[in-house]
């Protein structure tokens, strides 16, 4: 994934999540609810945003990699 110089707000991340929710594993819903109930660093918000960006268009191996990274973040916040 390319680096983006734009900082994303928690609201940006939430909107991106909601647009991709149907394509994500079902067990991530609760993890994201917990994620959005807390404050996070700008770096973490940007990372989660970019993991969600165009998630629905990625290949199966890319989705698997993104899922692994999302689980790592979501389970450790």
KEFIBA-402951 format. One line per field, with one value per residue: x, y, z of N, C-alpha, C, O, CB in turn; residue number from 1. Coordinates in steps of 0.2 Angstrom, whole numbers, plus 5000, padded with zeros to 4 digits. Glycine has a CB too. Example, Ala and Ser with C-alpha at 12.3 -4.5 7.8 and 13.67 -1.06 7.14 Angstrom:
KEFIBA-402951
n.px: 5066,5064
n.py: 4972,4989
n.pz: 5039,5035
ca.px: 5062,5068
ca.py: 4978,4995
ca.pz: 5039,5036
c.px: 5066,5064
c.py: 4984,5000
c.pz: 5039,5039
o.px: 5071,5067
o.py: 4983,5006
o.pz: 5042,5040
cb.px: 5057,5070
cb.py: 4978,4997
cb.pz: 5045,5029
num: 1,2
end
This chain:
KEFIBA-402951
n.px: 5004,5002,5010,5001,4999,4989,4980,4968,4953,4944,4931,4932,4937,4928,4917,4923,4924,4910,4906,4913,4909,4901,4909,4919,4925,4913,4915,4923,4915,4911,4924,4927,4917,4922,4934,4930,4925,4935,4949,4962,4979,4985,4993,4988,4975,4976,4982,4972,4962,4968,4969,4956,4953,4946,4945,4935,4938,4950,4961,4959,4971,4976,4966,4966,4979,4976,4966,4973,4982,4972,4965,4976,4978,4965,4963,4972,4970
n.py: 4994,5011,5026,5038,5056,5062,5066,5056,5058,5051,5050,5049,5037,5029,5031,5025,5012,5009,5009,4998,4988,4977,4968,4964,4952,4945,4944,4955,4966,4968,4971,4983,4991,4993,4998,5011,5017,5022,5034,5037,5037,5047,5041,5027,5029,5033,5021,5011,5016,5015,5002,4998,5005,5003,4990,4980,4978,4971,4957,4940,4935,4948,4953,4944,4947,4960,4958,4951,4961,4970,4963,4962,4975,4979,4970,4974,4986
n.pz: 5000,4996,5004,5011,5013,5019,5033,5042,5050,5065,5062,5048,5046,5052,5043,5032,5036,5038,5024,5019,5027,5024,5017,5025,5038,5048,5062,5065,5067,5081,5086,5079,5084,5097,5095,5089,5100,5107,5109,5097,5090,5077,5068,5069,5066,5052,5047,5049,5041,5028,5027,5026,5014,4998,5001,4997,4983,4983,4980,4985,4992,4996,5004,5014,5020,5024,5033,5043,5047,5052,5062,5071,5075,5080,5090,5099,5104
ca.px: 5000,5006,5009,4996,5001,4983,4978,4961,4949,4940,4925,4934,4939,4921,4913,4926,4922,4903,4906,4916,4907,4898,4914,4923,4923,4908,4918,4926,4910,4912,4931,4927,4913,4926,4939,4927,4923,4941,4953,4968,4984,4984,4996,4984,4969,4978,4984,4966,4959,4971,4968,4949,4952,4946,4945,4930,4941,4956,4961,4959,4977,4977,4961,4969,4984,4973,4962,4978,4984,4966,4965,4982,4977,4959,4963,4977,4969
ca.py: 5000,5017,5030,5044,5061,5065,5063,5054,5058,5045,5050,5047,5029,5026,5031,5020,5006,5008,5008,4992,4983,4971,4964,4962,4946,4946,4945,4961,4971,4970,4974,4990,4995,4994,5003,5018,5020,5025,5039,5033,5041,5049,5035,5022,5030,5032,5014,5007,5019,5013,4995,4998,5008,4999,4983,4976,4977,4968,4950,4936,4935,4954,4953,4940,4951,4966,4955,4949,4967,4973,4959,4964,4982,4979,4966,4976,4993
ca.pz: 5000,4996,5009,5010,5017,5022,5040,5042,5057,5067,5058,5041,5047,5053,5037,5027,5039,5036,5017,5018,5032,5021,5014,5031,5042,5053,5069,5066,5069,5088,5087,5077,5089,5103,5092,5088,5107,5110,5105,5094,5087,5070,5064,5069,5062,5045,5045,5048,5035,5022,5027,5024,5008,4993,5003,4992,4977,4983,4979,4991,4996,4999,5009,5020,5023,5027,5039,5048,5050,5055,5068,5075,5077,5083,5096,5104,5106
c.px: 5004,5005,5005,4998,4995,4981,4970,4958,4946,4934,4926,4934,4932,4917,4916,4924,4915,4902,4909,4914,4905,4903,4919,4921,4918,4910,4922,4921,4911,4919,4931,4923,4918,4931,4936,4925,4929,4944,4959,4973,4982,4987,4991,4978,4970,4979,4977,4962,4961,4970,4961,4948,4952,4946,4941,4933,4948,4956,4961,4965,4978,4972,4963,4974,4981,4970,4967,4980,4978,4965,4970,4981,4971,4959,4968,4976,4965
c.py: 5006,5022,5036,5050,5064,5062,5062,5055,5052,5044,5047,5039,5026,5026,5026,5013,5004,5006,5001,4986,4976,4966,4961,4956,4948,4948,4951,4967,4973,4973,4981,4994,4997,4999,5010,5021,5023,5030,5035,5039,5042,5043,5029,5023,5030,5025,5010,5010,5016,5005,4994,5000,5003,4991,4978,4975,4973,4960,4946,4936,4942,4955,4949,4944,4957,4963,4954,4956,4970,4970,4961,4970,4982,4975,4969,4984,4993
c.pz: 5000,5002,5007,5015,5020,5028,5040,5050,5059,5063,5050,5041,5048,5047,5032,5030,5037,5029,5015,5023,5029,5018,5019,5034,5047,5060,5070,5068,5077,5090,5085,5081,5095,5101,5092,5095,5111,5106,5103,5091,5080,5066,5064,5065,5054,5043,5044,5042,5029,5022,5024,5017,5002,4994,4999,4986,4977,4982,4985,4995,4999,5005,5015,5024,5027,5033,5044,5051,5054,5062,5073,5079,5082,5090,5101,5105,5113
o.px: 5009,4999,5006,4999,4996,4982,4966,4962,4945,4932,4922,4932,4931,4914,4912,4922,4913,4898,4907,4916,4906,4902,4923,4915,4919,4907,4924,4924,4912,4919,4934,4924,4917,4933,4940,4924,4928,4943,4962,4971,4979,4984,4991,4975,4966,4977,4976,4959,4958,4970,4959,4944,4956,4948,4943,4931,4950,4950,4962,4965,4980,4974,4963,4975,4983,4970,4966,4981,4980,4964,4969,4982,4971,4956,4969,4981,4963
o.py: 5006,5021,5039,5048,5069,5055,5066,5053,5047,5039,5044,5035,5021,5020,5022,5009,4998,5002,4998,4980,4971,4960,4957,4954,4954,4952,4953,4972,4979,4978,4985,5000,5003,5004,5015,5027,5025,5031,5031,5044,5038,5042,5026,5018,5027,5023,5007,5006,5014,5002,4989,4998,4999,4987,4973,4970,4972,4958,4949,4937,4942,4958,4952,4944,4958,4967,4956,4956,4973,4973,4962,4971,4984,4977,4966,4987,4999
o.pz: 5003,5005,5001,5021,5024,5029,5038,5054,5054,5061,5048,5037,5045,5045,5028,5025,5034,5027,5010,5022,5032,5017,5018,5034,5050,5064,5076,5071,5078,5094,5088,5082,5097,5104,5094,5095,5116,5100,5106,5089,5077,5061,5058,5062,5050,5038,5039,5039,5024,5016,5021,5013,5001,4990,4997,4982,4971,4982,4991,5001,5005,5010,5021,5030,5032,5038,5050,5058,5060,5067,5079,5085,5088,5095,5107,5107,5115
cb.px: 4995,5005,5016,4989,5005,4977,4980,4960,4944,4939,4922,4940,4943,4917,4914,4934,4923,4899,4910,4924,4902,4893,4918,4924,4929,4903,4922,4929,4903,4911,4936,4924,4907,4930,4941,4921,4920,4946,4955,4966,4991,4987,5002,4982,4966,4985,4988,4962,4960,4978,4969,4945,4957,4951,4942,4924,4942,4959,4968,4957,4983,4976,4954,4972,4989,4969,4959,4984,4986,4960,4965,4988,4976,4953,4965,4984,4965
cb.py: 5000,5021,5032,5042,5067,5064,5068,5047,5064,5045,5057,5050,5028,5030,5038,5021,5006,5014,5013,4992,4986,4973,4968,4967,4942,4941,4939,4964,4969,4964,4970,4990,4991,4988,5001,5017,5014,5019,5045,5028,5038,5056,5034,5020,5037,5036,5011,5008,5027,5014,4991,5001,5013,5000,4982,4980,4984,4969,4948,4929,4934,4960,4950,4933,4953,4969,4949,4945,4972,4973,4952,4964,4987,4976,4959,4975,4997
cb.pz: 5006,4989,5012,5010,5013,5017,5046,5040,5057,5075,5057,5039,5053,5059,5033,5027,5047,5038,5013,5019,5037,5016,5009,5036,5045,5053,5071,5059,5068,5092,5083,5070,5091,5106,5085,5084,5111,5112,5109,5089,5088,5069,5068,5077,5063,5044,5051,5055,5035,5022,5034,5029,5007,4987,5010,4992,4973,4990,4975,4989,4992,4993,5007,5017,5018,5022,5037,5045,5045,5051,5067,5071,5072,5079,5095,5101,5101
num: 1,2,3,4,5,6,7,8,9,10,11,12,13,14,15,16,17,18,19,20,21,22,23,24,25,26,27,28,29,30,31,32,33,34,35,36,37,38,39,40,41,42,43,44,45,46,47,48,49,50,51,52,53,54,55,56,57,58,59,60,61,62,63,64,65,66,67,68,69,70,71,72,73,74,75,76,77
end
